[in-house]
Amino acid sequence: MFGHELVVSKEVTRHVKEYKCQHCDFQMTTNGKGKLTPLTPKYKEINSVLEQIYTKRRLRKASNIILDR
């Protein structure tokens, strides 16, 4: 973590984000406990599935709000 300048590169959900170092392209993400962890292929897949679920849920909720009006 020392020497890295992490910025948010992708917001998966409100609580899960992916980070990238501006200098060396080192990538990290938040794990299930909210701690930063290296972005491995396993975490990339988890974040991808999580993003799909989150997006579907948001769209369904938004369409329910529109239909209720």
Backbone torsions as a table, in degrees:
resi	resn	phi	psi	omega
1	MET	NA	-28.8	-178.5
2	PHE	-69.8	134.2	178.2
3	GLY	88.8	-8.1	178.2
4	HIS	-93.2	141.4	176.3
5	GLU	-114.6	88.6	-173.8
6	LEU	-81.5	135.1	173.2
7	VAL	-129.0	153.5	-179.8
8	VAL	-69.1	123.4	178.8
9	SER	-103.0	-24.1	-179.0
10	LYS	-157.3	133.9	176.0
11	GLU	-101.7	104.3	-177.2
12	VAL	-73.5	-52.1	173.5
13	THR	-138.3	-173.5	177.6
14	ARG	-65.3	-27.8	-174.8
15	HIS	-105.5	-22.3	-177.3
16	VAL	-109.6	125.6	179.8
17	LYS	-133.4	156.2	173.0
18	GLU	-108.6	140.2	-177.0
19	TYR	-121.2	152.4	179.2
20	LYS	-139.3	136.5	177.4
21	CYS	-73.7	134.3	-179.4
22	GLN	-70.4	-19.8	-174.6
23	HIS	-97.8	-41.4	-171.8
24	CYS	-124.0	6.5	179.1
25	ASP	62.9	19.7	173.8
26	PHE	-66.2	133.3	-175.8
27	GLN	-114.9	142.2	177.6
28	MET	-137.7	163.8	176.8
29	THR	-145.5	169.0	174.9
30	THR	-90.3	139.3	179.6
31	ASN	-92.7	-170.5	-177.6
32	GLY	-63.7	-21.5	-179.8
33	LYS	-98.7	3.9	178.2
34	GLY	85.7	5.6	179.4
35	LYS	-91.7	153.4	176.6
36	LEU	-75.6	137.6	179.5
37	THR	-143.3	150.5	178.6
38	PRO	-58.2	142.8	-178.5
39	LEU	-83.6	92.0	179.1
40	THR	-89.2	167.9	176.2
41	PRO	-55.8	-34.7	178.0
42	LYS	-62.5	-46.2	179.9
43	TYR	-70.1	-32.2	175.6
44	LYS	-61.1	-43.2	179.2
45	GLU	-67.1	-43.2	178.0
46	ILE	-59.7	-46.6	-179.5
47	ASN	-64.0	-36.9	179.0
48	SER	-63.3	-47.6	179.4
49	VAL	-65.6	-42.4	178.7
50	LEU	-60.3	-41.1	179.0
51	GLU	-64.6	-40.9	178.5
52	GLN	-62.8	-45.3	179.1
53	ILE	-62.5	-46.5	-178.5
54	TYR	-61.8	-42.2	-179.7
55	THR	-66.0	-45.2	178.6
56	LYS	-60.6	-42.8	-179.2
57	ARG	-64.2	-42.8	178.6
58	ARG	-63.4	-42.9	179.8
59	LEU	-65.0	-41.3	179.1
60	ARG	-64.2	-42.3	179.6
61	LYS	-65.2	-41.6	179.4
62	ALA	-65.3	-39.9	-179.6
63	SER	-70.2	-32.4	176.0
64	ASN	-66.2	-37.6	179.3
65	ILE	-66.2	-42.8	-179.8
66	ILE	-65.9	-40.8	-179.1
67	LEU	-69.5	-28.8	-179.4
68	ASP	-72.9	-20.0	-176.2
69	ARG	-75.1	NA	NA
